[in-house]
Amino acid sequence: MKGESYITPLFSLMITGVIATVLAFVPPAEFWKISPAIEEKDFENNAIILANSIASNHVLTYYDGASYHRGIFDKEKLDAKMFPLSQLQVNNLAFCKLDNGKPGICGYVKSLPKSFSFILITDSENENGWFSVLYPPMGSPATEEENMFLQKVTSCLQRLNQNDIQNIFTQGLQVLSLEKCGFETATILDDSFPVNVRYSDTDVNMGRLRIVMVE
């Protein structure tokens, strides 16, 4: 039994020695490459979580009287809570659509802190589409820093080139030059999510949900 008591400490020392030897031959610069990769993965995961939240949000999804249907968007709710794609304009990227005097989808879904998210829902079988911009959550009451951040970005969005706005969901945020707004631009999810758009009991079309996030 005495001999066995040394096995675990000895094994730990051997593993430590192996790790130390490996680290001695890895250039320091390689470690710095790991952190951005981890951050990028976390950012992508957050965008996926946001997409899942939207796909199951009761303010957009179809309700049959008993339950909400995940991934099936109700056309009437889309009309009420989001802008139609035909109204894709600079001003509409800076403000949420109002539904009976209250913020539409922005009243129910928020982007991550210090980030903005652009969402697009399209009907794959016709030219119908809806979009919105999601703002970061604000404290209650909002801090001076939060208000300044929101004002800076919304003002910047209103000064963007209208011609570039048309390409946001096809070419990504690169076309918007959001560096001018103080962001490091990044299109995280080029692949959209399959969903459905419901018009009636007998008219349900295939569609796509896309999330474009910037921080």
PyMOL commands that set and color helices and strands:
alter all, ss='L'
color gray80, all
select helices_A, chain A and resi 4-24+28-55+75-81+85-87+90-94+105-107+144-158+162-165+168-171+173-176+178-181
alter helices_A, ss='H'
color red, helices_A
select strands_A, chain A and resi 61-63+68-74+83-84+98-99+102-103+116-123+129-134+193-200+203-214
alter strands_A, ss='S'
color yellow, strands_A
deselect
rebuild
show_as cartoon
